[in-house]
Amino acid sequence: MTPAERKLRGRIGGLALASQRDPNEYTAKARASFLERFERDVDPKGILSPEERQRRAQAARKAHFARLALKSAQSRRKGKGGQR
């Protein structure tokens, strides 16, 4: 099986699952774990108030996605043949 076929089979499986069940239900635990990671990163000792911990975790999450966006843009630029 080629990588393209494997990717297509995975996509079909994901879409079939989403057609039978609510994706928010079967991904809730994974999303919660992902978001808790940022809370642990900003307050490893658990000394901040819940509001401050949540505020900082949200900022850390936004920074994480901004870094991913920057890397993506750099990769796309590199793929097009150079710097601008």
Chimera marker file (.cmm) of the C-alpha trace (Angstrom):
<marker_set name="trace">
<marker id="1" x="0.000" y="0.000" z="0.000" r="1" g="1" b="0" radius="0.5"/>
<marker id="2" x="1.386" y="3.390" z="-0.956" r="1" g="1" b="0" radius="0.5"/>
<marker id="3" x="1.559" y="6.258" z="1.539" r="1" g="1" b="0" radius="0.5"/>
<marker id="4" x="-1.177" y="8.048" z="-0.415" r="1" g="1" b="0" radius="0.5"/>
<marker id="5" x="-3.464" y="5.018" z="-0.166" r="1" g="1" b="0" radius="0.5"/>
<marker id="6" x="-2.724" y="4.666" z="3.539" r="1" g="1" b="0" radius="0.5"/>
<marker id="7" x="-3.577" y="8.327" z="4.068" r="1" g="1" b="0" radius="0.5"/>
<marker id="8" x="-6.828" y="7.961" z="2.135" r="1" g="1" b="0" radius="0.5"/>
<marker id="9" x="-7.817" y="4.848" z="4.098" r="1" g="1" b="0" radius="0.5"/>
<marker id="10" x="-7.179" y="6.681" z="7.346" r="1" g="1" b="0" radius="0.5"/>
<marker id="11" x="-9.282" y="9.607" z="6.188" r="1" g="1" b="0" radius="0.5"/>
<marker id="12" x="-12.129" y="7.281" z="5.197" r="1" g="1" b="0" radius="0.5"/>
<marker id="13" x="-11.987" y="5.622" z="8.620" r="1" g="1" b="0" radius="0.5"/>
<marker id="14" x="-12.040" y="8.955" z="10.423" r="1" g="1" b="0" radius="0.5"/>
<marker id="15" x="-14.972" y="10.215" z="8.390" r="1" g="1" b="0" radius="0.5"/>
<marker id="16" x="-16.879" y="6.956" z="8.912" r="1" g="1" b="0" radius="0.5"/>
<marker id="17" x="-16.386" y="7.258" z="12.674" r="1" g="1" b="0" radius="0.5"/>
<marker id="18" x="-17.496" y="10.894" z="12.634" r="1" g="1" b="0" radius="0.5"/>
<marker id="19" x="-20.627" y="9.914" z="10.696" r="1" g="1" b="0" radius="0.5"/>
<marker id="20" x="-21.619" y="7.460" z="13.436" r="1" g="1" b="0" radius="0.5"/>
<marker id="21" x="-20.600" y="9.281" z="16.625" r="1" g="1" b="0" radius="0.5"/>
<marker id="22" x="-20.112" y="12.822" z="17.881" r="1" g="1" b="0" radius="0.5"/>
<marker id="23" x="-16.411" y="13.690" z="17.486" r="1" g="1" b="0" radius="0.5"/>
<marker id="24" x="-16.612" y="15.979" z="20.529" r="1" g="1" b="0" radius="0.5"/>
<marker id="25" x="-17.435" y="12.942" z="22.673" r="1" g="1" b="0" radius="0.5"/>
<marker id="26" x="-14.680" y="10.614" z="21.557" r="1" g="1" b="0" radius="0.5"/>
<marker id="27" x="-11.993" y="13.320" z="21.512" r="1" g="1" b="0" radius="0.5"/>
<marker id="28" x="-12.958" y="15.026" z="24.807" r="1" g="1" b="0" radius="0.5"/>
<marker id="29" x="-10.413" y="13.134" z="26.935" r="1" g="1" b="0" radius="0.5"/>
<marker id="30" x="-7.567" y="13.859" z="24.501" r="1" g="1" b="0" radius="0.5"/>
<marker id="31" x="-8.463" y="17.557" z="24.300" r="1" g="1" b="0" radius="0.5"/>
<marker id="32" x="-8.639" y="17.833" z="28.092" r="1" g="1" b="0" radius="0.5"/>
<marker id="33" x="-5.208" y="16.184" z="28.462" r="1" g="1" b="0" radius="0.5"/>
<marker id="34" x="-3.740" y="18.483" z="25.821" r="1" g="1" b="0" radius="0.5"/>
<marker id="35" x="-5.039" y="21.596" z="27.592" r="1" g="1" b="0" radius="0.5"/>
<marker id="36" x="-3.963" y="20.340" z="31.041" r="1" g="1" b="0" radius="0.5"/>
<marker id="37" x="-0.420" y="20.118" z="29.725" r="1" g="1" b="0" radius="0.5"/>
<marker id="38" x="-0.262" y="23.890" z="29.427" r="1" g="1" b="0" radius="0.5"/>
<marker id="39" x="-1.588" y="24.326" z="32.971" r="1" g="1" b="0" radius="0.5"/>
<marker id="40" x="1.150" y="22.004" z="34.271" r="1" g="1" b="0" radius="0.5"/>
<marker id="41" x="3.771" y="23.888" z="32.255" r="1" g="1" b="0" radius="0.5"/>
<marker id="42" x="2.835" y="27.314" z="33.652" r="1" g="1" b="0" radius="0.5"/>
<marker id="43" x="2.209" y="26.151" z="37.247" r="1" g="1" b="0" radius="0.5"/>
<marker id="44" x="4.117" y="22.941" z="37.958" r="1" g="1" b="0" radius="0.5"/>
<marker id="45" x="3.874" y="23.400" z="41.751" r="1" g="1" b="0" radius="0.5"/>
<marker id="46" x="0.166" y="24.286" z="41.706" r="1" g="1" b="0" radius="0.5"/>
<marker id="47" x="0.572" y="27.527" z="43.638" r="1" g="1" b="0" radius="0.5"/>
<marker id="48" x="-1.325" y="29.903" z="41.334" r="1" g="1" b="0" radius="0.5"/>
<marker id="49" x="-5.001" y="30.670" z="41.686" r="1" g="1" b="0" radius="0.5"/>
<marker id="50" x="-7.193" y="28.750" z="39.229" r="1" g="1" b="0" radius="0.5"/>
<marker id="51" x="-8.003" y="31.955" z="37.343" r="1" g="1" b="0" radius="0.5"/>
<marker id="52" x="-4.342" y="32.969" z="36.971" r="1" g="1" b="0" radius="0.5"/>
<marker id="53" x="-3.319" y="29.420" z="36.020" r="1" g="1" b="0" radius="0.5"/>
<marker id="54" x="-6.009" y="29.344" z="33.333" r="1" g="1" b="0" radius="0.5"/>
<marker id="55" x="-5.008" y="32.782" z="32.013" r="1" g="1" b="0" radius="0.5"/>
<marker id="56" x="-1.358" y="31.794" z="31.759" r="1" g="1" b="0" radius="0.5"/>
<marker id="57" x="-2.199" y="28.399" z="30.254" r="1" g="1" b="0" radius="0.5"/>
<marker id="58" x="-4.286" y="30.094" z="27.578" r="1" g="1" b="0" radius="0.5"/>
<marker id="59" x="-1.367" y="32.408" z="26.744" r="1" g="1" b="0" radius="0.5"/>
<marker id="60" x="1.015" y="29.430" z="26.614" r="1" g="1" b="0" radius="0.5"/>
<marker id="61" x="-1.384" y="27.596" z="24.285" r="1" g="1" b="0" radius="0.5"/>
<marker id="62" x="-1.600" y="30.616" z="21.976" r="1" g="1" b="0" radius="0.5"/>
<marker id="63" x="2.201" y="30.886" z="21.953" r="1" g="1" b="0" radius="0.5"/>
<marker id="64" x="2.459" y="27.187" z="21.079" r="1" g="1" b="0" radius="0.5"/>
<marker id="65" x="0.151" y="27.557" z="18.089" r="1" g="1" b="0" radius="0.5"/>
<marker id="66" x="1.899" y="30.771" z="17.001" r="1" g="1" b="0" radius="0.5"/>
<marker id="67" x="5.219" y="28.865" z="16.970" r="1" g="1" b="0" radius="0.5"/>
<marker id="68" x="3.609" y="26.126" z="14.881" r="1" g="1" b="0" radius="0.5"/>
<marker id="69" x="2.251" y="28.727" z="12.449" r="1" g="1" b="0" radius="0.5"/>
<marker id="70" x="5.703" y="30.309" z="12.126" r="1" g="1" b="0" radius="0.5"/>
<marker id="71" x="7.336" y="26.940" z="11.424" r="1" g="1" b="0" radius="0.5"/>
<marker id="72" x="4.637" y="26.150" z="8.876" r="1" g="1" b="0" radius="0.5"/>
<marker id="73" x="5.151" y="29.463" z="7.075" r="1" g="1" b="0" radius="0.5"/>
<marker id="74" x="8.909" y="28.942" z="7.039" r="1" g="1" b="0" radius="0.5"/>
<marker id="75" x="8.486" y="25.435" z="5.673" r="1" g="1" b="0" radius="0.5"/>
<marker id="76" x="6.128" y="26.599" z="2.925" r="1" g="1" b="0" radius="0.5"/>
<marker id="77" x="8.512" y="29.395" z="1.975" r="1" g="1" b="0" radius="0.5"/>
<marker id="78" x="11.408" y="26.952" z="1.871" r="1" g="1" b="0" radius="0.5"/>
<marker id="79" x="9.376" y="24.625" z="-0.352" r="1" g="1" b="0" radius="0.5"/>
<marker id="80" x="8.746" y="27.452" z="-2.814" r="1" g="1" b="0" radius="0.5"/>
<marker id="81" x="12.443" y="27.956" z="-3.321" r="1" g="1" b="0" radius="0.5"/>
<marker id="82" x="13.849" y="30.451" z="-0.913" r="1" g="1" b="0" radius="0.5"/>
<marker id="83" x="13.621" y="33.331" z="1.508" r="1" g="1" b="0" radius="0.5"/>
<marker id="84" x="11.766" y="36.566" z="0.978" r="1" g="1" b="0" radius="0.5"/>
<link id1="1" id2="2" r="1" g="1" b="0" radius="0.2"/>
<link id1="2" id2="3" r="1" g="1" b="0" radius="0.2"/>
<link id1="3" id2="4" r="1" g="1" b="0" radius="0.2"/>
<link id1="4" id2="5" r="1" g="1" b="0" radius="0.2"/>
<link id1="5" id2="6" r="1" g="1" b="0" radius="0.2"/>
<link id1="6" id2="7" r="1" g="1" b="0" radius="0.2"/>
<link id1="7" id2="8" r="1" g="1" b="0" radius="0.2"/>
<link id1="8" id2="9" r="1" g="1" b="0" radius="0.2"/>
<link id1="9" id2="10" r="1" g="1" b="0" radius="0.2"/>
<link id1="10" id2="11" r="1" g="1" b="0" radius="0.2"/>
<link id1="11" id2="12" r="1" g="1" b="0" radius="0.2"/>
<link id1="12" id2="13" r="1" g="1" b="0" radius="0.2"/>
<link id1="13" id2="14" r="1" g="1" b="0" radius="0.2"/>
<link id1="14" id2="15" r="1" g="1" b="0" radius="0.2"/>
<link id1="15" id2="16" r="1" g="1" b="0" radius="0.2"/>
<link id1="16" id2="17" r="1" g="1" b="0" radius="0.2"/>
<link id1="17" id2="18" r="1" g="1" b="0" radius="0.2"/>
<link id1="18" id2="19" r="1" g="1" b="0" radius="0.2"/>
<link id1="19" id2="20" r="1" g="1" b="0" radius="0.2"/>
<link id1="20" id2="21" r="1" g="1" b="0" radius="0.2"/>
<link id1="21" id2="22" r="1" g="1" b="0" radius="0.2"/>
<link id1="22" id2="23" r="1" g="1" b="0" radius="0.2"/>
<link id1="23" id2="24" r="1" g="1" b="0" radius="0.2"/>
<link id1="24" id2="25" r="1" g="1" b="0" radius="0.2"/>
<link id1="25" id2="26" r="1" g="1" b="0" radius="0.2"/>
<link id1="26" id2="27" r="1" g="1" b="0" radius="0.2"/>
<link id1="27" id2="28" r="1" g="1" b="0" radius="0.2"/>
<link id1="28" id2="29" r="1" g="1" b="0" radius="0.2"/>
<link id1="29" id2="30" r="1" g="1" b="0" radius="0.2"/>
<link id1="30" id2="31" r="1" g="1" b="0" radius="0.2"/>
<link id1="31" id2="32" r="1" g="1" b="0" radius="0.2"/>
<link id1="32" id2="33" r="1" g="1" b="0" radius="0.2"/>
<link id1="33" id2="34" r="1" g="1" b="0" radius="0.2"/>
<link id1="34" id2="35" r="1" g="1" b="0" radius="0.2"/>
<link id1="35" id2="36" r="1" g="1" b="0" radius="0.2"/>
<link id1="36" id2="37" r="1" g="1" b="0" radius="0.2"/>
<link id1="37" id2="38" r="1" g="1" b="0" radius="0.2"/>
<link id1="38" id2="39" r="1" g="1" b="0" radius="0.2"/>
<link id1="39" id2="40" r="1" g="1" b="0" radius="0.2"/>
<link id1="40" id2="41" r="1" g="1" b="0" radius="0.2"/>
<link id1="41" id2="42" r="1" g="1" b="0" radius="0.2"/>
<link id1="42" id2="43" r="1" g="1" b="0" radius="0.2"/>
<link id1="43" id2="44" r="1" g="1" b="0" radius="0.2"/>
<link id1="44" id2="45" r="1" g="1" b="0" radius="0.2"/>
<link id1="45" id2="46" r="1" g="1" b="0" radius="0.2"/>
<link id1="46" id2="47" r="1" g="1" b="0" radius="0.2"/>
<link id1="47" id2="48" r="1" g="1" b="0" radius="0.2"/>
<link id1="48" id2="49" r="1" g="1" b="0" radius="0.2"/>
<link id1="49" id2="50" r="1" g="1" b="0" radius="0.2"/>
<link id1="50" id2="51" r="1" g="1" b="0" radius="0.2"/>
<link id1="51" id2="52" r="1" g="1" b="0" radius="0.2"/>
<link id1="52" id2="53" r="1" g="1" b="0" radius="0.2"/>
<link id1="53" id2="54" r="1" g="1" b="0" radius="0.2"/>
<link id1="54" id2="55" r="1" g="1" b="0" radius="0.2"/>
<link id1="55" id2="56" r="1" g="1" b="0" radius="0.2"/>
<link id1="56" id2="57" r="1" g="1" b="0" radius="0.2"/>
<link id1="57" id2="58" r="1" g="1" b="0" radius="0.2"/>
<link id1="58" id2="59" r="1" g="1" b="0" radius="0.2"/>
<link id1="59" id2="60" r="1" g="1" b="0" radius="0.2"/>
<link id1="60" id2="61" r="1" g="1" b="0" radius="0.2"/>
<link id1="61" id2="62" r="1" g="1" b="0" radius="0.2"/>
<link id1="62" id2="63" r="1" g="1" b="0" radius="0.2"/>
<link id1="63" id2="64" r="1" g="1" b="0" radius="0.2"/>
<link id1="64" id2="65" r="1" g="1" b="0" radius="0.2"/>
<link id1="65" id2="66" r="1" g="1" b="0" radius="0.2"/>
<link id1="66" id2="67" r="1" g="1" b="0" radius="0.2"/>
<link id1="67" id2="68" r="1" g="1" b="0" radius="0.2"/>
<link id1="68" id2="69" r="1" g="1" b="0" radius="0.2"/>
<link id1="69" id2="70" r="1" g="1" b="0" radius="0.2"/>
<link id1="70" id2="71" r="1" g="1" b="0" radius="0.2"/>
<link id1="71" id2="72" r="1" g="1" b="0" radius="0.2"/>
<link id1="72" id2="73" r="1" g="1" b="0" radius="0.2"/>
<link id1="73" id2="74" r="1" g="1" b="0" radius="0.2"/>
<link id1="74" id2="75" r="1" g="1" b="0" radius="0.2"/>
<link id1="75" id2="76" r="1" g="1" b="0" radius="0.2"/>
<link id1="76" id2="77" r="1" g="1" b="0" radius="0.2"/>
<link id1="77" id2="78" r="1" g="1" b="0" radius="0.2"/>
<link id1="78" id2="79" r="1" g="1" b="0" radius="0.2"/>
<link id1="79" id2="80" r="1" g="1" b="0" radius="0.2"/>
<link id1="80" id2="81" r="1" g="1" b="0" radius="0.2"/>
<link id1="81" id2="82" r="1" g="1" b="0" radius="0.2"/>
<link id1="82" id2="83" r="1" g="1" b="0" radius="0.2"/>
<link id1="83" id2="84" r="1" g="1" b="0" radius="0.2"/>
</marker_set>
